[in-house]
Amino acid sequence: MAIKPPPSYLEGHNLLDGKVVVVTAAAGTGIGSAVARRCIEEGAVVVISDSHEKRLNSTSEILSQIKGEAPLAILCDVTEEKQVQNLFDQTIKEHGRIDVLINNAGLGAQSLLVEMDDAEWSRVIDVTLNGTMRCTRAALKTMQKNNKGVIVNNASVLGWRAQSGQSHYAAAKAGVMAFTRCVAIEAAEYNIRVNCVAPSLAMHPNLAKSSNQDLIDSLIEKEVMGRAAEPWEVANVMVFLASEYSSYMTGEVISVSSQHP
């Protein structure tokens, strides 16, 4: 099957002008760095975090080329409560507030359940689901004081669909979806919206290196667009959810996918 080319990259339209946006797991070449870039292009003041210090600093330097100023980069392992709290404390110290949180941190692995030990299961759940919870909890505490804010979570179509070797990841992402819906109800009275994207397959160099090519090819064959998504295409939907263009949406999970049933 021939891989179709992606569309042309879209220019920004100041959808997040002046907003302070925190993006977790923003280092590298995946969705996190793509949404950080997209937010800067849309006029936001961006804070990036990641657990990989070298990649985080490199990403900050790359992003500095967009508008000539490097975003604040804060080392943060979302499985560590103290590091999560430091991320939000440092952001508020530097920028005074947090308008948008984009929970992108997640951990995937390919492992059959009968070959999986408790440590692997727990690690995927702790990063992907519990990490989303910790960051959301910290964001809500400061957003509620300001009576406004937006949280955008990153799930996966595997929260709905089945794939061999992904029971831990799928369980975590289904949890993120349910978590999004419940927290949206709690946050609504504070004028805070909480939504979620569920991508199918977004291709980037790190994924290509860490995944089996036969598996990637089989997943692409399910996409009626004839290709995987570009990370920035997923980022565009996240930006929409972070912006006032989605002002009447909360508790929603949007599939960013062209998979047929």
WORAMO-V666239 format. One record per backbone hydrogen bond with DSSP energy under -0.5 kcal/mol. CO is the residue of the C=O (numbers start at 1). NH is the residue of the N-H. E is the energy in kcal/mol with one decimal. If there is no record, write none. Layout:
BEGIN
co=CO nh=NH e=E
co=CO nh=NH e=E
END
This chain:
BEGIN
co=14 nh=17 e=-1.2
co=15 nh=244 e=-0.5
co=16 nh=19 e=-2.2
co=19 nh=21 e=-0.7
co=19 nh=45 e=-3.4
co=20 nh=99 e=-1.9
co=20 nh=100 e=-2.3
co=21 nh=47 e=-2.9
co=22 nh=102 e=-3.1
co=23 nh=49 e=-1.9
co=30 nh=34 e=-1.8
co=31 nh=35 e=-2.8
co=32 nh=36 e=-1.9
co=33 nh=37 e=-2.3
co=34 nh=38 e=-2.4
co=35 nh=39 e=-2.4
co=36 nh=40 e=-2.1
co=37 nh=41 e=-2.5
co=38 nh=42 e=-1.2
co=39 nh=44 e=-2.6
co=40 nh=43 e=-1.8
co=41 nh=14 e=-0.5
co=42 nh=16 e=-2.2
co=43 nh=18 e=-2.4
co=44 nh=46 e=-0.6
co=45 nh=21 e=-2.9
co=46 nh=72 e=-0.8
co=47 nh=23 e=-2.7
co=48 nh=74 e=-2.5
co=49 nh=26 e=-2.7
co=50 nh=76 e=-2.6
co=51 nh=53 e=-0.8
co=52 nh=56 e=-2.4
co=53 nh=57 e=-2.6
co=54 nh=58 e=-2.0
co=55 nh=28 e=-0.6
co=55 nh=59 e=-2.6
co=56 nh=60 e=-2.3
co=57 nh=61 e=-2.0
co=58 nh=62 e=-2.1
co=59 nh=63 e=-2.7
co=60 nh=64 e=-1.5
co=62 nh=65 e=-1.3
co=63 nh=66 e=-1.7
co=63 nh=67 e=-0.6
co=64 nh=68 e=-1.5
co=72 nh=48 e=-2.5
co=74 nh=50 e=-1.0
co=76 nh=78 e=-0.7
co=77 nh=80 e=-2.3
co=79 nh=81 e=-0.6
co=80 nh=84 e=-2.1
co=81 nh=85 e=-2.7
co=82 nh=86 e=-2.0
co=83 nh=87 e=-2.0
co=84 nh=88 e=-1.6
co=85 nh=89 e=-2.6
co=86 nh=90 e=-2.9
co=87 nh=91 e=-1.6
co=88 nh=92 e=-2.3
co=89 nh=93 e=-2.2
co=90 nh=94 e=-2.1
co=91 nh=95 e=-3.3
co=92 nh=96 e=-2.1
co=99 nh=150 e=-1.9
co=100 nh=22 e=-2.7
co=101 nh=103 e=-0.6
co=101 nh=152 e=-2.9
co=102 nh=24 e=-2.1
co=102 nh=104 e=-1.1
co=103 nh=154 e=-1.6
co=109 nh=111 e=-0.7
co=112 nh=115 e=-1.4
co=113 nh=116 e=-1.5
co=117 nh=121 e=-2.0
co=118 nh=122 e=-2.9
co=119 nh=123 e=-2.2
co=120 nh=124 e=-2.0
co=121 nh=125 e=-2.1
co=122 nh=126 e=-2.8
co=123 nh=127 e=-2.3
co=124 nh=128 e=-2.3
co=125 nh=129 e=-1.9
co=125 nh=130 e=-2.3
co=126 nh=131 e=-1.2
co=129 nh=133 e=-2.1
co=130 nh=134 e=-2.8
co=131 nh=135 e=-2.2
co=132 nh=136 e=-2.2
co=133 nh=137 e=-2.8
co=134 nh=138 e=-2.1
co=135 nh=139 e=-2.4
co=136 nh=140 e=-2.8
co=137 nh=141 e=-1.6
co=138 nh=142 e=-1.1
co=139 nh=143 e=-3.0
co=140 nh=144 e=-2.7
co=141 nh=145 e=-0.5
co=142 nh=146 e=-1.0
co=143 nh=147 e=-0.9
co=143 nh=148 e=-1.6
co=149 nh=193 e=-2.1
co=150 nh=101 e=-2.3
co=151 nh=195 e=-2.4
co=152 nh=103 e=-2.3
co=153 nh=155 e=-0.6
co=153 nh=197 e=-2.5
co=156 nh=159 e=-2.1
co=157 nh=160 e=-2.0
co=157 nh=161 e=-2.7
co=163 nh=166 e=-1.5
co=165 nh=111 e=-2.3
co=166 nh=170 e=-3.2
co=167 nh=171 e=-1.9
co=168 nh=172 e=-2.1
co=169 nh=173 e=-2.5
co=170 nh=174 e=-2.6
co=171 nh=175 e=-1.8
co=172 nh=176 e=-1.9
co=173 nh=177 e=-1.9
co=174 nh=178 e=-2.2
co=175 nh=179 e=-2.9
co=176 nh=180 e=-2.4
co=177 nh=181 e=-1.9
co=178 nh=182 e=-2.1
co=179 nh=183 e=-2.7
co=180 nh=184 e=-2.0
co=181 nh=185 e=-1.1
co=182 nh=186 e=-1.5
co=183 nh=187 e=-2.4
co=184 nh=188 e=-1.2
co=187 nh=190 e=-1.7
co=187 nh=192 e=-1.6
co=188 nh=191 e=-2.1
co=191 nh=149 e=-1.0
co=193 nh=151 e=-2.7
co=194 nh=251 e=-3.4
co=195 nh=153 e=-2.7
co=196 nh=254 e=-3.0
co=197 nh=155 e=-3.4
co=198 nh=256 e=-1.6
co=199 nh=157 e=-2.4
co=201 nh=203 e=-0.6
co=201 nh=229 e=-3.1
co=203 nh=231 e=-0.6
co=204 nh=207 e=-0.5
co=204 nh=208 e=-2.1
co=205 nh=209 e=-1.9
co=206 nh=210 e=-1.7
co=207 nh=211 e=-1.6
co=212 nh=216 e=-2.2
co=213 nh=217 e=-2.8
co=214 nh=218 e=-2.0
co=215 nh=219 e=-2.1
co=216 nh=220 e=-2.4
co=217 nh=221 e=-1.8
co=218 nh=222 e=-0.6
co=219 nh=222 e=-0.8
co=220 nh=223 e=-1.6
co=222 nh=224 e=-0.6
co=222 nh=260 e=-1.8
co=223 nh=226 e=-1.9
co=226 nh=4 e=-1.9
co=229 nh=203 e=-2.1
co=230 nh=233 e=-1.6
co=230 nh=234 e=-1.2
co=231 nh=235 e=-2.2
co=232 nh=236 e=-1.8
co=233 nh=237 e=-1.0
co=234 nh=238 e=-1.8
co=235 nh=239 e=-2.6
co=236 nh=240 e=-2.1
co=237 nh=241 e=-2.2
co=238 nh=242 e=-1.9
co=239 nh=243 e=-1.4
co=243 nh=246 e=-1.4
co=244 nh=247 e=-1.4
co=246 nh=249 e=-2.2
co=252 nh=196 e=-2.0
co=253 nh=255 e=-0.6
co=254 nh=198 e=-2.9
co=255 nh=257 e=-0.9
co=256 nh=200 e=-1.6
co=258 nh=224 e=-2.8
END
